[in-house]
Amino acid sequence: MRSVLLTGLLGSTCVAFGGFLVGRTPPGDWVEHVPPLEGLREGAAAAPLGYGAAFLWLVLLTWAWVGLGARTRGRPDGVAAVRRAALLWVLPLLPTPPLFSGDGWSYVGDGLLTARGLSPYDVSVSHLHGPILQAVDAAWLHTTAQYGPLPMLWGGAASWTWGDLWFGLYAFRALALVGLGLLLYAVPRLAAATGRDPASATWLAAASPLVLAHGVAGLHLDLVMVGLMALALMLAATHRWGWASVAVGLAVAVKPTAVFVVVGVVLLSMPHDTLLHRLRRAAAVSVVALATAVGLGEAGGLGLGWVGAMRVPWAHPSWLSLTRYVGDLAAWVTGLRVTPAVPVAGVVLLCGVSAWLVLRGPVRDRAAAGVAAAAALALSTAMAPVVHYWYFLWCLPALACAPLARVPRRAVVALVVALGVLAPVDPSQHLPFGTTVVRVSLVLAVLVAFLPSGLLGRGGPDRLQPAAGA
């Protein structure tokens, strides 16, 4: 186990070094004056060296993660071991700038606007002055915020406390750690309630390079949203649906797409299988969640501006969006301009399936209810009009805690591997080695998916085993 922990620590440390070479930072800040980095960041080789190092060491971190799963699966002390590994591997990533994405600086800019009494839903970061304008990606400089009130108020509080840009950035990294902590707390308990091995579920949902690279290093708000969603599912499975509804509301206050976790909360918390009870529980959960999200925005002085902000991502299509390709195919076949209508149809389909699951999904069998919750969240990812690598975090805890068959479970592991290793590369960046990275990531994912079951699970079975500390 010690060799696995040290291998992962080495991998995450070198990923952090690569991130310092290529991570976006405000001009003239302290990173540019660190002696080992000063010359490297200014050279022409900074991008290939930084991205290449991050990719190669992510491969090493991934392999350490696979070894961790082999040594903890089914063991009584497995959950504690996974928690130690996740917290150890995340340490080198904490001081870095946002890796593989500049979204973190956009959050800081929105926090500055909030601290100055301006709504980030009405004005963009371009209204600010100073180094923050160079730190924020040009694609988002003139775009209003697309997130709920919780991160806006969090960033506003940080900027009000101390206006330094790095202090604001580290405040959002602390928020990411809150999300990771919620996963480490809630996932083993949810897994125990649904009949899954807590150690194996925690390994998949909270310690993978997908979580560390995108959620902590990349600083995407999806990690805290997913942590709150996992908490909501755990509370629902342990007969605390009221608090689960509050957790749903807080998750929605991060990103409104979290609303689809209501399906899992209803199914996991239902004591009676009647249509009336289902409708009452669904209405109660929705009302409490909505009141929590709306109340937070009103109390913080942001009102309901975040509701209108949901339209912002639709203007930025992504290459992973399934509905985008379906629309392109339909337009090619029919010759009609139907591409913009397909994402809308996808959302309508998602809402219809979610409603059907609430009314007809399993409720007394927690394992089956967990599978239904995972299906709803997986569909919410697939049907989203815009999809990025880290959006697959939305369904990961539910999938990790669902008693899936061997083939789909290995497919989930392979997807986690591929998306984690791909973190340094977005095809939209057109990096010269991007195609090579994609190919290597897919090969590694296939290799992991087809590893002998003994290697992936030497510790014990996937089904429920007693777990210390869970």
N, C-alpha and C positions, 0 to 999 in steps of 0.2 A: 504493500500500500504506500509506503514512503516513497518508492521510486515513481509511482504514478503521480503523487502529489507534487514532487519536485519537477517532474517532466512538465506537468501542466503549469506550474509556476514559471518555469523557464519560458514556456510558450507564450504565456500572457505577458511576461516582462518584455519579450522581444516584440510582441505585437504593439505594446505601448511605445516602444522606441520607434518603430515604424510609423506609428500614429503621430508622434512628435515631429517627424520629418515632413509629413504631408497634411496634418490637421490644420484647418482654418483657424487663424488667430488674428486678433486686432493688430494693426500695424504698430510697430514700435514697442510692443509689450515685452515682458521678461523672457519669453521663449526665444526671441531673436538674439538675446544676449547671453545665452548659455553656451560656454565655449565649445563643447562637443557638437552642438547643433548649429551654431552660427554659420559656419562655412558650408555645412551640408545642406541646410535649408535654402541657401541662396544659389546652390549649384544646379546645373541642368540635370544632374543625375538624381535629384531629390525625389521626384515623383516615382521613377521606376524602382529606385532603391527602397523607398518607404513602402510603397504598395507591395513590392515583391517580398520584402521582409515580413510585412504583416500577413501576407497570404501564406508563405512557407511556414511561419510559426503558428498560424491558425491551424494548419494541418497537424502540427505536433500537438497542439492543445486538444484538437479533436481526438487524436489517437489516445492521449492520456484520459480523455473523457470516456472513450470506449473501454479502456482498461478499468476505470473506476466502476463502470456499470457491471463489468464481469466480477469484480471483487466485492460488491455490495449487494447484489441482487439476492433477495430472500434472506438476508442475514439479520439477526436481531438488532445488531448495532449498525445496520446499513444506513439508516436515515441520518444518524449522527455523523457518520463518515462522509456522506454526500454533502451535508451542511458544512463540514470543515473544509472540504475541497472547494466548494463554491466560494466561500468567504476568503480562502487563501488565494485562489486564482484571480479574484476580482481586485485584490489590493493594488497590483501594479497599474491597473487601468484608472484608478481614482484621480490622479493628478493630471491626466492627459486632456488635451482639447477634445472636442467632439470628433470621434474617429469615423471615417468613411461617410460622413454626412455633416453638413453645416447647420442642421436643424436646431442644434442646441443654442446657437447664437441668436436664432430667430426668437426662441423662447425668452432669452435675456432681453432682447429688444422689446418684446411685448410686455415684459415685466417693467421695463423702464417707462413705457407709455402708461401702464396702470398706476405706477407710483406717482406719476405727474398728473393724475386725474384725467387722463385721456383714455377712451375706450379703444382697445386694440381691435375691436370689431367695427369701428368707424374710421379709424385712421391707421395707416401702415407705418412700419419702422422708418420709412423714408422721411417722416416728419421729424426725426431725431437728428442730432448732429454729433460729429466726433467719430472715433475709431469704430463704433458699432456699425456704421454704414459699410465699412470695408469687411467686417467680420461676417455679416449676414450675406447669404448667397443672393446673387442678383435676381434669381428667379422669384424670390420671396420678398424682395426689398419693397415692392409697391403693392403687396398683397396683404389684406387684413387677416387677422388670426382665424384659424380654422378649428380651434380647440375649445373645450368647455371652460367654465369660469375657474375651476380649481387650480390649474397650472398658472392661469393669468394672475390670480390673487397670490399664489405662492411666489411667483416671480416679482410681483409688485411689492410684497412684504420684504423680500430680499433686497431689492433695489432701494426701498425706503430706508432699510437698516444701514446699508452701505452701498453707495452707487458704483463701486468698482465692478468692472465687467466680469472679472474672474470670480469674484465673490458670488455674483449672480449665477454664473455657470456652475460653480460648485454647489450652489443651493439646489439646482436641478439634478446634479449628480446624486446629492443626498436623497432627493425624491425618488430617483431610480433605485437607490439602495432600499428605500422603503418598499418599493414594489418587489424587489428580490426577497426581502425579509418576509413579506406577506406570502410569497410563493413557498418559501422554506417552512413557514408555519402552517399554511392551510393545505397544501397539496398532500402531505402524508396523512393528515386526518381525513381529508376527502377520499383518498385512496382506500383507507381502512373501512370507511363507510360503504364504499361501492365494491369491496371485495378484491381490490388490487393490492399487490405488494407495495407498501409505502416507500421502501427504499428505491425500488425500480421506478415508481412514478415520480418521485422527487428528483432522481437522477435525470430523467427525461425532461421534466418541466422546468427545472430551476438551475441546473448546473451545466447545461450544454453551451457550446460556443455560440449557438444562435442567441441564447439569452444574454450571455456575457458580451458578445461582440456588438449586437444591435441594441440591447436594452441598457447596458451600463456604459460600454465604451461609446457606442453611437448616440447615446443619451436620448433615445426616442421615448416619448411619453407613453407609448403603448405598454411599457413594462409596468408602470404603476397602475395603469388601467387593468391590465391582466391580473396583477396581484389582488386588486380589489374584486375582480370577477371571481377569482379562485376563492377568496374569502367568502363571497356571497354564496357560492355553491357549497362550501364546507358548512357554513352556518345553516343553510337550508337542509342539508343532509343530517344535521344534528338537532333538528326541531327548533330552530331559532329563526323563523322566516321573517320576523319583523326586523331584526338586525340585518338579516340578509338583504332585505329590501333597501335599507339605508346604504349598505355597501354597494348595491346596484346603482343607487342614485349618485354616490360619490364617483363610481366608475363612469357613469354617463356624464358627470361634470368634468371628466377628463376628455373623453371622446364620446360623442353620442352613439357611435356604433355599438357600444357596450350594452345597449338596450336589449339585444337578443339573448343575453344571459338570463333574462326573465324566464325563458322557456325552462332552463335547468332548475332555477329556483322554485318554480311552480311544481314541476314534476317530482323533485326531490323532497319537497316539504308537504306533499298532499297526504293527509291521513285517510281520506275517503275517496273512492273512485266513483263519483257521480258528477254529472254535467254541471249541476248547480254549484257544488263545492269547487269544481275547477274554475268556473267563471268568477266566483267570489274571490278565490285566492289570486287569480290572475289580476283581477281589478284592484285588490288590496295591495299587491306587490307593486303594480304599476303606479298607483296613486302615491304610495310612500316614496318610491324611487323618484318620481317626477317632482314631488314636493321637496325632496332633499336637493335635487339638482337646481331647481328653480329658486328655492330658498337661498341656496349658497350664492347664486348670481345676484339676487336682489340684495342680500345682506352685504355683499361686497361692492355694491354700486354699479355692477355691470349689466344689470337687467337681463333681458332676453336676447341680447345681441348675438349670443353664441348659437342660438337656434338658426338664425339666418346664415351663420358662418358655415353651416353644413354644405352649402352649395359650392364653396371654394374649391375643394379637391376635384370636383367634376370638370373643372377647367384645365386640369393638369393630368392628362391620360398617362398611364404607365404601361410598360411592356409586359408586365405579369398579369394584367387584367384579362380574365377569361371572356367577359362580356364584350370587351373591345374586339377580340378576334372573331367572336361569333357575329358581331355586327358587321365587321369587314367581310366575312364570308357571306352573310346574308345580302349585303349590298352587291357583292360580286355576282351572286347567283341571280338575284332579281333585277339588278340594274337600277334599283331605287336607293334613295338616300335614307337608309334605315339605321345606320350606325348609331346616331345619337339616341334613338328610341330603345335600343337593346339594353343599355344599363338600367334604364327605368323599368323595363320588363323584368330584368333580373332582380331588382329590389322588390317589385310586386310579387314575384315568385317566392322570394325569401320570406316576405311577410306572410304569404299564404301558407307556406310549409310550417312556419313557426306557429301560426294560429292552429293549424291542424294538429301539431304535436302537443300543444297545450290542451286541446280538447280531447285528443284520442291517444296520446302517448302513454307509456307505462308509468304507473305511480307507486305501486306497492313494492315493486322489485327495484331496489336502489341501483343494482347493477344495470338493469335495463334502462332505468331512468337516466343513469349516467351516460349510457350510449346515446340516448336521444338528445341529451344536452350537448354532447360532443358533436353530433350530427348537425344540430342547429348552428353551433358556432363555426364548424368547418364550412358550412354552406354560407354563413355570413362573410367569411373570408373569400370564398370562391366567387360569390356574386357581387362583391364590392365593385363599384365603378372604377376605383383606383386601388391597386394592390402593389405593395412594396415587400421586400424580403421580410421585414419585421412584422408585417401584418399577420403572418402565420403564428405569431405569439398568441393571437386572440383565442385560438382553439387548442393550443398546446396543453394547458393544464387539464382541460376536460378530456382530451384524447389520452393523456398519460394516465388518468384515473379510470378510464373506461375499460372494461374487460374485453378488449378486442381479440380477435383470432390472431394466429401467428403471422400470417401474411400481411394483413393491414398494419399490424404493429411494427413489423420490420419496414414497411413502406414509410411509416411515420418517422422512424429512426433515420432512414435514408434521406428523407426530406429535410430533417433537422440538420444532418451532416452537410448536405449540399448548400443549404441556405446560410449556415454558419460560415463555411469556408468561403462562400461567395461574397462575404461582407465587404472586402476591399474593392469590389468591382461592380459597377453599375453599367450595363451596356450603353446607357445614354452618355457616359463619359468618353466612350470610344478610346479607351486606353490601348496602347499598342499590344499589350500582352493579355488583353481581356479575354480573347477567344481561348487562349491556352488555359487560363484560370478556370473558365467555365468547363472545359473538357476534363481537367484534372479533378475538379469538384465533383462532377458527375461520376467519374470513374471511382473516386474514393467513396462516394455514397453507395454505389452498386456493390463495392467490395464489402463495406460494412453491412449492407443488407443481407449479403449471402455468407457472412461469417458463420462458421459452425455454431450451433446453438450452445454448445458447451463453452465456447469462448465468450459469447455474449451473455451467458447466464450461468457461469460456473458456480455462483453462490447459492442458487436455489430457484424455485419456481416463481412465475409471475403472480400467482394467486396469493392471497393474503397470508402474511406471516407476521408474527409479533415483531414490532419494531421499537427499539429503545428510543426514548425521547420523542416519540410521535404523539 
